[in-house]
Amino acid sequence: MKQRYYHISHYTKKFEELKRNKRTFHLTSTGYTKKILTENEVMFFNDNGSDDKKVLLLISAVRRDAKKFLETKTVDDVAEVKTDFFNLLDVIKSDEVIVKVDIKSAYWEYALKAGIITKDTNNKFLKWYQGIDTHFAKQARLKALGSLATSKFTSVYSKGKFHHNEPVDTQKTKDIYMEVCNGIDRLMKDVNFNIDGCKYYYWDCIFVTKNFEQDAINYIRSRGYDVSTEETKLEFIKVGNIGYLLSTSDNKIYMTKQENKFLLDFEDDN
């Protein structure tokens, strides 16, 4: 059976073409990819349009490690724990100099320290991605860890018409992935509890006032993580009823929660 790889931007065109030509096929979707299986061809759609063997090998290694981890250990009550992937911690003033402290390889390092990922898998990653742009290496790590929680949604089309959905197939290692996310969330909350000047955190970076920058760096390093830093300012912007923080140094936008708007230094229109 033929296998073809396409950039994800080509998916809609191919999908509509199959329906228009009254073809019978299976469509499987995940967070990163889509796959169309016909009677004589498999089409893969992803963000690079190719068969990235290094990523596939890394995904296989991480999944193997996680399954072995579950043979001897359990992740207790992880489903009951709320993970705050972002949180506003203190009043934001638009003219205040803030330092973005970014934890390097945060989720990967947590999984490695917890024994979820083995040293052997980490050594393979370092070898496979030696000399590779850090952006692509980071994406590979995130995809490999995210694969522990992959849910596959498969729809069946008969002669171009939707026929039925198959049961959702979710990896049995999903709780391990959530534990990794919870672990970094706990770290962020620990930084806020122990260090003054924390303003906001988002996934694996935390924003602190300039005068407490070194305290935050020292604390995170004492927990076994390395960091990078960048000075910025945070400006509040409002789109409809949703508030966002704009980092002026890199123009990245960060979400806020409705219940925390009292911490933002702006005039409410309502």
Secondary structure, DSSP 8 states (H G I E B T S, - for coil): -EEEEEEGGGHHHHHHHHHHTT--EEEEE-SS-EEEE-SSEEEEEESSSS--HHHHHHHHHHHHHHHHHHHH---TTGGGS---SEEE-S-B-TTS-EEEEEETTHHHHHHHHTTSS-HHHHHHHHHHTTTS-HHHHHHHHHHHHHGGG-EEEEEEEETTEEEEE---EE-TTHHHHHHHHHHHHHHHHHHHHHSTTEEEEETTEEEEEGGGHHHHHHHHHHTT--EEEEEE-EEEEEETTEEEEEETTTTEEEE--GGGGGGB-S----
